[in-house]
Amino acid sequence: MTLMESLSARALAAPQSGIVELVNYARGRPGLIPLWVGEGDLPTPAFISDATKQALDAGETFYTWQRGLPELRDALGRYYERHFDVSLPRDHFFATSSGMHAITLSVQALASPGDEVIHLTPSWPNIVAAIGVSGAKAVPVPVDFADGRWTLDVGRLEAAITPATRAMFINTPSNPSGWTATRSDLEAILALARKHGIWIIADEIYALYFYEGVRAPSFLDIKDADDRIIFANSFSKNWSMTGWRVGWIVAPAQIGQVLENLIQYSSSGLAPFMQRGAIAALDQGDDFVRSNIERARTSRDILCDALMATNRVQTLKPEGAIYAFLKIDGVDDPRQAAFDIVEKAQVGLAPGTAFGPGGSPFLRACFLRDPAQVRQAAERLCDYISRL
């Protein structure tokens, strides 16, 4: 038996990320404009880093609360009261070691080997892999694309529910497509969950990145106290903290001990000094978040206007999130096109094949960057498209 053959079947089945494949190929190239991953180009603001440094200097380097510092969980309560007009006590919040960790724990809490978890597609590949590594089956339900718009057929979603279904993973605003559920969409999804007795894992990481209002519709707007919903979230996008790997879960207090146990046996808690930075982000960072969102809006308009003007790109400005999902005439293999664009246009885009069924033949561009740099990327892409 070889070394590889001796590994677990679930580990061997975990796919290579199609996004990381491209990043590893071209990372660090001089002059390349990287629009391939979901992060901005601004460093973490000083008021967050300073709070973290102060905690380090104060010796906050010991084991801590598995659920997160009480002060952090209270700060999350204040954040939700300001932005979502809901009152949630600290026993609904759980600090995690990244948004990915929050998603993984949510899947682990709900799904066993042989169970099914529905997800909307195209979708961020990590959720599909997390479901598979847990031993459950990921069941894709396509979101329809027509005339540059994405729409959800709730009837198709219900048709995917079987006796083995334990949860639906709903990401809105969506990575990668920018599809954003309306309140009526959310009501229909929640009605299905109630009818069939299944859970919703709500990824609302991009809720504040919504360009048609103050924030995107949320399950928090319509849920009852006894609804089976777990919210997975992250500090990465709002506060330019992607490298920190800090996230959180919002869940019914009744399942708190289960989530605490899963945290204990996966990370044993988030570093307390990082939690002090997270508290500063929540309590002092609203102005920074607003400026990040306006920066994204400006860059979205620059990128999408330029590409649509070629009459060779099918897309409209996304309602939410930080991505343009582009269908370029003449591109049939987005993976190969992504490598070609790196070589010929010096722009990094994520291939749509990385995002599962419905992702091909698209390419994803993250526009949470300096508008001047996005304009330069748009010019390079337009020139590339003109030569196809």
N, C-alpha and C positions, 0 to 999 in steps of 0.2 A: 504494500500500500504506500503510495506516494504521500508527501506532506499535504498536498492539496486534497487528495482523496480522504485524508484523515480528518478534515474539517467538517463542521456540521453542514447539513444540506441547506439549512436556512441561510447560513453565512455565505455559502457558495452561490446561492441564488440571488443575493443582493446585487443589483446591477451597478455597473459603473455609471456615474453621472455624465450625461452627454454635455452638460454645461462645463463641468470640471475638466473633461477631456480637452475641450477647446482652450480653456484658460491655461491648463498645463502646457499646451502646445505653444502658446504665444505670450505668456506672462513675461512682463519686463521688456518687451520690444520698444526701443526708442521711437517716440512719435506716435505710437498706437493709441487710439482713443478707446478706452475699455467701457463699452456699454453692455457687457455680457452678464454681469451678476447684479443682484438686487441690492445695490448700496449706492449712496451718494459719494461725493468727492470731498466733503467737508470733514475735518477731524472732529472728534468729540469736543463740545464746548468746554471752556475752562472751568465754569462753575461746577460742572460734573466731575471733571478730573481733580479739581482742588478738593472737593469733598471726600473723594477717594483717598487722596494723599494724606489728608488730615486724619482719616480713620487709620491708615497705615501707621502714621507717626504716633497715634494714640495707642497702638498695640492691638488693634482689632484684627487679630490674626488667628484666633482660636475657633474651635468648633462652635457652631451656633444653632439657632432654631432650624429644624428641618423644614418647617413650613415657611421660613423667612422671618426676619426681624419683625417684631410687632410694629415698629415704627414704619417699616416699608409697607406692611399690609394696611396700616391706617392711611398711608399716603396714597396707595392704590384706591382706597375708598374715596378719598377726596377727589382724585382724578376722575373717577366714574361719576361722582356727583356733579362735577363741573361740566363734563363733556357728554354724559349720557342721561343726566337727570335721574339717576337711581341712587338709592341708599343701600349700600352693602357693607355689613360689618366685616371685621378682619377675618372671621372664620370661613369666609368664602374665597380667600386669596392664598395662593401658594407660589413662592418664589422658585424658579427653575433655572437650570444652567443652559439657557438659550430658549428661543421659541421652538426650535427643533426638539429639544428635550421636553417641552410642554406637550407637543404633539405626540411624541413617543409614549410619554406617560399616560396620556389620554387614551391612546389605542390600547396600551397594556391594561388599563383599568377596565376596559369594556369588552375586548375581544379575546377569545381563546382560539387555539388551533381548530380549524374547521368552520369557524364563524365567518361571516361576510361583513365587509364595511364598504358602503357605497361612497364613491367620490365623483364629483363633477370633473369632466375633462374637456379641453386640455387642462392639465393641472401641474402644479409644482411637483417634480418627480419624487421628492423626499417623502411625501405622504404615502405614495404607493409603496415605496420601499419599506417604510416603517410598518405598514400593514403586513407586508409579506414576511418581514423578519419576525414579527410576532406570531407567525403561523396561520394568520387569518388570510382570507381571500379578498383582494381588492376588486371591486366591481365598478367599472367605469360607466358613467352616464354622460353622453356627449351633450354639450351646450351648442346650440345651432348657430351657424355663422351665415349671414346673408346681408348683402348690401353694406358690408363693413360693420354690422352690428351683431352682437351675441345675445341670444335669448334662450331662456330655459323652458323646456316642455315638461311641466310638472307631471303630466300623465306618463311620460317616459320614465320619470323618476320613480313613480309608484310601481310601474311595471317591473322595475328592477328589484323590488323588495320581495324576499322569500322568507320562509320560516327560519333560515339561518342568519338573516340580517340582524346585526346588533346595533349598527350605528350608520349615520350618514355624515360624511365630512363635507362641510360647506364652507368654501373660502370666498368671501365677498367683502370688498372689491377683490377681483381675482388676479392672482399671479398664475398665468402670464397674460391673460386676455384683456384685463381691465373691466370685464363684465361685472356689473354691480347689481345685486338683487334689489328689486323694489320692495316696499313694505308688503305689497300684496304677494310677491314671490315668497317672502319670508313667512307670511301667514299661511300660505299653501303648504310650504315645507313643514312648518310646525304642526299643522293639522295632520299631515301624514305620519309624523313621528308619534303624535298622540294616538292616532287611530291604530297604529301597528305596535305600539309599545316599544319603540326603539329610541336610541339616543341620537343627539346631534352633537358633533364636534364642530364648533364654530371657530373658524380662523378669521378673525376680524382685525388682523394686524394692520391693514391699510384703511381702517375705518375713517381716519381723519384726512386721508389723501382722497378727497372727494371734491370734484370740480363743479358740481351742480348744486351745492349747498354747504352748510356748515360741516356736516359729516354724513357718511353713508347710513342708510337704514340699518338697524341692528336688531338681532333677536332680543336684546334687552328692552327694546321698545314695546314688545308684544308678549313676552313670556310671563307665565304665572310662576309662583314660588315653587310649585311641585313639578315643573317641566324638567325633562331629562336633557339638560344642555351643559356641556363643558366648553368653556372658552379658552382657546390657546392664544397667547400673545407674546410680544417681544419688544424689547427696548431698542432694537436695531435700527429700524427705519425712522421713527419719529425723532430720535435724539442723536443720530449719527454714532451709534454704538455697536455696529455690526461685529467688530472684533472682540467685544467684551463677553459675548455669549451669555446674556442675561435675559430671562423671560419670565412669564408668569402664567398661572392658570386661575380662572374664575370658575368655581364649581359649587354645587349644593353642599352645605356644611355637613350633611349626613354622611358624605363619602370622604370626609376630610382625613380620617385615620388611614384609609386605604391609600390615598394619595401621599400622605406623609410617609407611609411604609415604602412606597415605590421610590420616593425621593431618597430615602435612607439607603436603599439597596442599589441605587444607580449612581448618585453623586454625593450622598451624605451631606447635602446642603450647599447653598451658594455662599461663596466667601463673604464674610461680613463687611469688609471694606468696599467690595463692589456694590453691596446693597446700599451703603451710604451714598455712593454715587448715584444709584438708581433713585433714591429718595430725593436727592437734589434735582434730578431730571424731572421727576413728577411734580415737585412743588415749585420749581423755579423755571421750568422749561417751556411753558406755553408760548411765549413769544418766539423762541427758537423754532418750535414746531411750525408755527404759522409762517415764519419766513422760509422754512424748508418747503412747505407746501406751495407757497407762491413761486418759489424758485422752480419747483417741479412743473407748475402750471405754465410758466413762461417757456421753459425748455420743451415741454410737450407741444405747445403751439408751434414753436420754431421747427421742431423735427417733423411733426405730422403735416404741417402746411407745405413744407418743402417737398416731402415725399409724395403727397397727394397731387402736387402740381405737376409731377412727372407723367401723370395719367397711366402709370405702370404699377402703382401700388394700391392694393385694396385694403383700406383701413379707414377708420374715423377716429377722431380724438377720443381716447378712452374716458369714461365717466369717472373712473377711480383708479387707485393704485399708481404705480410709477413706471409702467411699461407701455410701449407701443408694440402691438403684435402685428407683424407686417406680412402680407401675402404679395410677393413680387412676381409680376408676370415674367414667365421664362425660367423661374426657379422651381424645379421639380424635386430636387434633393437638397433640403435645407442644411443638412449636415455638411455636405461637400461645399455648398455655397458659403457657409460660415467660415470654413477654412480659406476659401477663395477670396472672400472679402477681407480677411486678415492680410492676405498676401498682396492683394491688388488695391485695396482702399485704406488699409491701416486703421480699420475699425473692427472692434470685437463685438459680435452679436451672438446671442444664444440660439442654437438651432431648434426649430420647433419640434423636431423628432424627440427631443429630450422630455417633452411634456405629454407624451402618451397619445392615445387615440384623439384625432382631431387636431393635433399639433402640426402635422405636416400638411402643406408646404410652407409654414410660417417661419419667421425669424423674430426673436424678441430683442427689443432695445430698451435698456433702462435709461430714462431721461432725468433722473434726479442728480443733475450735474450742473456745472457752470454753463449758463446759456451760451456764452461765446464758444465754449468747447463743443456744445451740442450743435451749434450752427456750423462749425467746421466739419463735424461728423456728418451732418446732413448734406453738406456740399460734396463730401467725398462719396457718400452713398449714391447721391443723385448722378454723379459722374459715372460711377460703377454701373448703375442701372441703365444709363444711356448707351453703354457699350455692350449690353447683353444681346 
